[in-house]
């Protein structure tokens, strides 16, 4: 299988459970290795250890990685600082509000529900500069309002020139944001 | 007929146990039975050997060892210090593991039924008290060795009573009969007693260990009363209270099986951070390096147990410098500095254990790891300087200790997560996991080399 995602476009991968959609995303972000073939980002082979690649790709794939002792707000600040954001404190406050976590800004990750941790991970992808955003079932743990916000956020990414690649089971979300759809069942 | 109609009485816990044993006997494959028999025989052989060693060695077997400074007369007061530390460790361990815990299948299928919970838990309480007694007896015998007691039986039996009492105390706290702070108070009293004993021993004072039977009798009565109360009230232990200990016990078991201590330390840290729960968010510096150092410092500000560990290590170093031989003192300093360095390097561990964190922070691994190594290195330097009496203020072994501890810490923390699908050699004696050994050696090799070089330097 082969596909491309251009800047300002969104590609959605859909298909049944077990088709290998999430594995493909893990290969795209360099967390897993391909048996055959290649994946390039901006013309270069994926290299997860490269700082340039990390600065380019914002990913929310799998269980979010979090520091046990930092609050939600501090996590977003740290990501902002690490990526050279201009005003990480204000950005973190704004993003927390957008993902609906303003009330638990001072909570540590161990006290958050899986849904709240997922929202925080989404926030970590949005608080930093990026040219590609990779999302694995981002609609999970989001209510109807949250899913509407997510569709708006992905469309805003596209307008800002970011390439978006997502795996989703939510037909409404895919219809609202995807410019290309890849059928995961086709390569089974 | 309504599904809720019941006409038969609720079976007793012993009936269910018998039923379960019948099922297990019927379904256990013969190979598993042979394995269980072999393991039991091996356990009996090892325990018998340890028992033989503990009962036949002379009273001075430890105090005349080459690791002890034999130029000074041994002070038996150190036996009290060891007793205090061991009792505190036993009480803390009991609290961490429950002490009563159940497997998830029992918690899911059996405990929510109307079966008498006291009857279900009683064998577990018995096993817990038995384990406490065994550990207490071993600890008591160790104290008798440290106190050079020729008449060691009363001290050993008192240790057994203390072990049973500690386990029973843990059960009573778990039942809700005693408040949670009881165990913390007992631990604090034991550690304070150990500190006082160490100070007295260092100052040259002597407090003889117990050799009469009266304290043993009193201790045994207290242990029996506490055990009786634990057995009587154990039906009040809630599933929630057991679940906490069960998580830790499961993590301990997995840690031992996978030869990976980070699993159990991770589970204990999760529990500790859950108690902290929330803190006011701080504004981060705008430089990445400074922000990483700040977040590493925040960890120790929000949960200052690492500072207590460091203080304990320094005090231990000062106390042991008076009794150990030069090479044993140097090795002890290496162990203490390495321990403190590892305690302060939790940030580096978290970063390297999950590649997704480094990916999220968007920089080169080296740029992320070095700032997180600053605080452990500072802690190692401070501990090395404060435990200088162990190295007789000699700068060469101190430098060796510092470099060895810091290098070992960095290599251990930055090693990739363990994998178990590497090379395994089939030999006539069984399997040798070559690749796993290779992974585990990273870091510990530096400690071994540093310890060997210390032999040359000291």
Interface residues (C-beta under 8 A of the other chain):
Chain A: X29 X30 X31 X48 X49 X50 X51 X54 X55 X57 X59 X61 X62 X64 X65 X66 X67 X68 X69 X70 X71 X72 X73 X74 X77 X78 X79 X81 X82 X83 X84 X88 X89 X105 X106 X107 X108 X110 X111 X124 X128
Chain B: X269 X270 X273 X274 X276 X277 X278 X279 X280 X281 X282 X283 X284 X285 X286 X287 X288 X291 X292 X295 X298 X299 X302 X303 X347 X350 X354 X355 X356 X357 X358 X359 X360 X361 X362 X363 X364 X365 X367 X368
